[in-house]
Amino acid sequence: MEHSRLFVDSTGVEWEVYDETRWSIAWALDWEYPPQPDNPGLLFDSSVGRRRIFPCPANWQSLSDAELEELLAHARSLT
C-alpha cells in the first residue's frame, strides 16, 4: 500500500495526502509535527497549507478526489 496520494481539489490546488499510521520520524521532523499514534489520521499538504483529519478512513486510498476533498473541508489546519 502506498504511503501517500496526490489529488487536485476543485480550486486547482494539488494536495498530497499521507496516512499518519505509516509515518516515520523523518517525516515528523520534516513537518515539525509529531505523528499521533493514539489517534492516527490523514494529513493533507499543499502550497496553501497543511491540515489533519482523524480518524484515518481504512479505505482512504480508494476514495475519489471529490471524497478526499470532502474530508479536506473538515480537516483542522496545522499551519
C-alpha positions in Angstrom: 0.0 0.0 0.0 1.2 3.5 -0.8 2.1 5.9 2.0 0.7 9.0 0.2 -1.5 10.1 -2.7 -1.9 13.2 -4.8 -5.1 14.8 -5.8 -6.2 18.2 -7.1 -9.1 20.0 -5.4 -11.9 21.9 -7.2 -10.0 25.1 -7.0 -6.9 23.6 -8.7 -4.7 23.2 -5.6 -2.7 20.0 -5.6 -2.7 18.1 -2.2 -0.5 15.3 -1.1 -2.3 13.1 1.4 -0.4 11.0 4.0 -1.6 8.1 6.2 -0.3 9.0 9.6 -0.1 5.4 10.7 2.7 5.0 8.2 4.7 8.0 9.3 8.4 7.8 10.2 10.4 10.0 12.5 12.0 11.6 9.4 8.6 12.8 8.1 7.7 14.1 11.5 10.9 16.1 11.7 10.3 17.5 8.1 6.8 18.5 9.0 7.7 19.8 12.5 4.6 17.9 13.6 4.6 14.8 15.7 2.6 11.8 14.5 -0.4 11.0 16.7 -0.1 7.2 17.2 -3.0 7.0 19.6 -5.4 8.7 17.2 -3.9 8.5 13.6 -5.4 10.5 10.9 -4.9 11.7 7.3 -2.5 14.6 6.7 -3.0 16.9 3.8 -0.1 19.0 2.4 -0.2 21.7 -0.3 1.3 25.1 -1.2 -1.6 26.7 0.7 -1.2 24.8 4.0 -1.3 21.6 5.9 -4.4 20.0 7.5 -5.2 16.9 9.5 -8.4 14.9 10.0 -9.0 11.8 12.1 -9.6 9.1 12.3 -8.0 7.9 9.1 -10.5 6.1 7.0 -9.4 2.5 6.2 -10.3 2.9 2.6 -8.8 6.4 2.0 -6.7 5.2 -0.9 -9.8 4.1 -2.9 -11.8 7.3 -2.2 -12.5 9.6 -5.2 -10.8 13.0 -5.4 -14.2 14.5 -4.5 -14.5 12.3 -1.4 -10.9 13.3 -0.4 -11.9 17.0 -0.9 -14.9 16.5 1.4 -12.6 15.1 4.1 -10.2 18.1 3.5 -13.1 20.5 4.0 -13.4 19.1 7.6 -9.7 18.8 8.3 -8.1 21.0 11.0 -5.4 23.4 9.9 -1.8 22.7 11.1 -0.3 25.9 9.8 
